[in-house]
Amino acid sequence: MEDCYQIEAAIWQAFQAGDKAAYSTIYRAWYGRLFNYGKKFTADDQLIEDCIQEIFTRFWFQRDKLKSVDGLPAYLLVSFRNQLLKAVQKAQNTYYGAGDMHTENFQLEVSVDQMMINADHMYEQKVNLAQALEKLTAHQKEAVFLKFYENLSYEEIATLLGISTKATYKLVGRAIAELRSAYKFKLASSFLSTVGFIISLF
């Protein structure tokens, strides 16, 4: 599968020129990431797929608005997130104010298959981290996911969540402090690398 962070300049330029093969390459690179991001909001696979199709249709017709491939992650994630949350709201026949329709159902899980630790400690590590993650708010979980799994900058996360960059720093910082306290890592650097490594995509 193509790496969504390694879309070559030639592919990007071909896409912007209307090359459908290049468009297909970008679609395949991003489909799995968007689908798994969507699964953290809802279990409705069909709804997620419909939203991916919708935003990629717009992506094709608005391809000239993105100046470079560097803007692709934020564009697709923001577009997909907004589309999915509106679809979930409609499906549930509920209404949230603009400031409330964000991450109230966002879920994170840990995957022991991704943990580079001694087998004797696998179960204990998984349980400890799962318990630590449960202490976070849904909004904090999403921020941590975007920072340590999607590798987005604080500025990109701020755009995605519709908050200021300063608020994003605080949101991630408080989440890290909560996780550090609950998980009881001795070294902050070790903690951050471990959290970033074992946050599951599933």
N, C-alpha and C positions, 0 to 999 in steps of 0.2 A: 504493500500500500504506500502511496505517496505521502511524504511527510508534509503536513499542512504548513509547517514553518520553513519549508525548503522549496517553495514554488519557484522555479527558475524564471529569470527575467524574460527569457525567450517565450516561455509558456504564457506568462502574464501579458506580454506584448501581443502575442497571437490572439489571446482571449479578447483583449480590448479591440483588436481589429476585426472581431467577429468570427474567429475560428472556433467551431463547435467542438472539435477534438480537444482543444486546450481547455475549453469550458468543462468538458467531461472529466478531464484530468483534475481540475480544481474540485469539482463535485465529489469525485471519488476520494480525494485527499481529505475532504472535510466532513463527509457524511457521517462516519463513525464517531468523530469528536462531537458533532452536534447532537447526534442521536443519544449518546451517553450523557451528555450535559442535560438533555431534555428528560432523561429517565430520573434525574435527581429531583425533578419537579412533579412528574406524573408517571403512572404505570401504563398509561394509554399509548401503546406503540403506534397505533394508527394515527392518533392525533399528532404525535411527534413527527411521524413521516409526512403527514399533510403539511405541517408547518415548515419542514425542511424544503419540500417541493415549492411551497409558496415563496419563501425568501430567495430561493435560487432562481425562480422565475423572474422576480424583481431584479435580482443580481445581474441577470443576463441583459435585461433591458436598460439597466442603469450602469452598465459596465464602464462607461466613459467618465463617470463621476469620481472614481477612485484613481488617484494619480500614480500610485505605486503599490507594489505588492506588500509593502510594510503596513499599509492600512487595512489589509485583508482580515486579519484576526478580529480586530475590534469591530469592523463593519459587519462581518457575518455573525459574530456572537451577539452583538447588540440587536441586529435585525431579528435573529432567531429567538432570542430571549423575549423581546417585545411581542413577537407574533405568537409564541407559545403561551405566554401568560394571558394574553387576551383570549386565546382559544380555550384555555383551561377555565377562565372566568366565565366564558359563554357556555361551555359545556356543563358547568356546575350551576349555571343560572344564578350567579352571585355577583355582587358589585363591590369593588374595592376603590377607595379613593386613590388618586394618583400616587400619593406617598406610601400607600399600604400594599399596593400590588407588586410585591417583590418576592421575597424568599421564604415565605411562611411555611412552605412545605419542602424546602430544600433538604436533601438527605446526603450524608456522606457515610461510606462504609470503608472498612479496612480489608485488605486482601493479604492473607498470609503468604500467598504465592510470590508476593513482591517483597517479602521481608528477608533481607540477607543476615539472618541471625541463626544461632544454634537452635536445632530442632527442639531441644528440651525447653527452650524459652519461648517458642513460637506462640503457644496458646496463651501464656501469661501476657506476652507483649500485645497480642491482638485484643485481649479482654481489657487491658489497661488503656489502650488507645481508644477503643470503642467507647469506654466509659468517659474518657476525657472529651471526646468529640460530642457526646450527648450533652455535655454541660454548655456547649456553645449555642448561641441563638442560630436560627436558620440563616440569617443575614451574615453572621460571622462565618458559618460553614461555607457559604458561597464565596466569600472574599478569600478565605484560605484556599479553597479549591482553585480559584482563578489565579491566585498568586503562585502557589507551589506546584500545581499540576499544569495549568495552562501557561504558566510563566509570563503572565501579563504584567505590565508595569503598573505602578500605583495610579498613574494618570489614565491608563486604559481601563483599569477596574473602576475608577471614579466615573468615567463616561458610561460604562456598562451598567453600573448600579444607579446612576443618576444622582450622585452625591459629589461633594468637593474632594479634591485630592487630599486635603488636610484631614477630612473626615475618614477617608479611606485608610490613611496611615493609622489613625486611632482605632479604626475597626479591626484591622489586621493585628495591630499591636496588642489590643485587649484580648483577641482570640489566642494569640501566641502565649500571652501571660497566663491565660486560663489553662491552656493545654500544658504548659510547662509546669504549672502548679499541680495539676491533676496527674500528670504522667511522671513527674518527679525525675526529669533528666538532670544530670549534674552539669552538663556543658550545653550552653545555648546553641552553639554552632552544631553540635552533634544532634541536638533536638530538631533543629530546623531542617537539616539534611534528611533526617529520618522521616519526619512528617511529610516533607515534599516527596519522598520516595515511596511511601506506603499508602498515601491516599489513593483509594481505589477508583478506577473509572467505571466500575460495574454498578 
